[in-house]
């Protein structure tokens, strides 16, 4: 009976299982602790107020940042645990591919308006009929072009200055007034 308990205790498969369990539990504990510390630090430096003043965004940055760090630690712990049983590199590759796909999707969403405006800016420059000082009418807006960049055109009306994305100028009828 004693020999069976010793064999069971030193069984390589069970030993690996215990190591996996310890790694995952340690990852959970460390992730929660580090998340709490980051949240407290962010509250002490008033990160939410700083972000609100700089970017004019009212987001719970302290909570978001602490959760992101906690989840990164959880994922690292799972990867280390899976590495103990021989699945670490495959899992890491899948996670990296997943992260890259998310990054590509986010980049595509962020430039979906940027690229058409740049192309429209090149078209406006190539045609040459819209220049600084030209009076135009676009939709219900009448004013004088004060500047043209690759992304937008600045038009001064009698009361205000309006920035119009170049893609809108290309898509709509423009009346050039003399």
N, C-alpha and C positions, 0 to 999 in steps of 0.2 A: 504494500500500500504506500509506504514512504517513497519507494522508487517511482511509483506512478505520479505522485505529487511533484517530485523533483523533475521528472520528465516533462510533466505538464507545465511547470513553472519556467523551464528553460527551453521550451519548444520555440524554435525560431519564428514560426508563424504567429504564435500568440504573443511573443515578445514584440514583434513588429506592430501587432494590433494595439498593444498597450502603449507603445511609443506614439502611434497615430492618435490615440485617444488623448494622451497627455499633451501632444502638440496642439490639437484642436482646442482643448480646454484652456491651455495657456494662451493661445491666440485670442480666444473669446475674452478672457480676463484682461489681457494686455490691451486689446482693442477698446474695451469699455473704459478702462482706466485712462488711456491716452486720450480718448474722445472726451471724457469729462474734464481732463486737465486743459485740453485745447479750448473747450467751451468756456471754462472759467477764465483762461487767459484772454480770450476774445472779448468776454464781457468786461474784464478789467481795463483793457485798452479801448473799450467802447468801439469795437470794430463795426457794429451795426450803424452807429452814428457817423463814423468816418465814411463808410460806403454811401450812406444816404447823402452826406454833404458833397462828396466828390462826384458821384454818378447819379444822384437824385433818384436812387432806387431804395424802396423800403422793403428790404429782404432780411429774413433772419439768418444772416451770414454766419453767426456764431454756431447755431445749431447745424446748419448745412455743412460747414467746414468740419465740425466734430464728427458728424455722421460719415462724411467722405473718408476721413482719416481712419475711423473705426472700421469701415468696410474694406479699406485697403489692407489693414492689418489682418482682418478675417480671411481675406482672399490669400494673402501671403501664407498664413497659417495652414490653410487647406492645401495650398500648393506644396508646402513642406511636408505635410502629412501624406499626401498622395505620392510624393517622391520617395517616402520610406517604403511604400509597397510597389514601387516601380512604375507609377503612372504620372509622375511629376512633369516630365518634359512634354508629353502629349497634352496634358491639361494646360500647361503654360502656353503652348502653341495655340490651343483653341481660345484661351482667354485673350492672348495678344491679337489674334485675328479678329475676335469680337470687338476689342477696343479699337482696332484700326478701322473696322467697318463703321463703328459709331462716329469716330473722328471724321471720316470721309463724308458721312451723311451730314454731320454738323457743318462742315466746311461748305458743302454744296448748298445747304440752306442759307448760310451766311452770305454767299456770293450770288445768290439767284437774282438780286436786283442790281448788284454791282457790275456784272459783266454786260448786261444790256445797256446800261448807262454809259459805260466806256465805249462800246461799239457805236452807240448813238453820238457820243462826243467826237469820235473820229469822223463819222459821216458829216456832222455839222462843220467840222474843220475842213473836210474835203470839198464840200459844196461851196463854202465861202460866202454864202449870202446872208448869214447871220453873224453880225460883228458888233463890237462895242459901239454904242451910240445909235443903233438902228431901233426905230420904233416899230413894235410888233403888236399883233392881237392874236392871242391863243385862247380858244374857248371864250370865256367872258372876261378875260384879263387883257388890259391894254397897258402898255408901258414901254420903257426904254431899256434895252439891254445894257447893263453896266459891266458885266463880265461873263465870260464863258470858260468853264473848265471842262475836263474830260467827263466829270460826273454830273454837273449841274450848271444851269444858267441862272444868273442873278438878274432879275428884272425890277426896275424901279418904277412904281406907279406914282400917282400924285400923293398918296398917303403913306405908302409902305414899300418895303423891299421884299420881294418874294423870290425864293429859290425853287426852281422847277427842275426836276430830274430830266436829263437829256432824252431819255427814252420816251417821256411824255411829249416832248417837243417833236420828236420824229413821228410819233403815232398820230398826232393831231394836225389839223389844218392850221397853218400859220399865215396871217395876213401881214405883209410888210407895208407899213405906212410911210409915206414920203414926208 
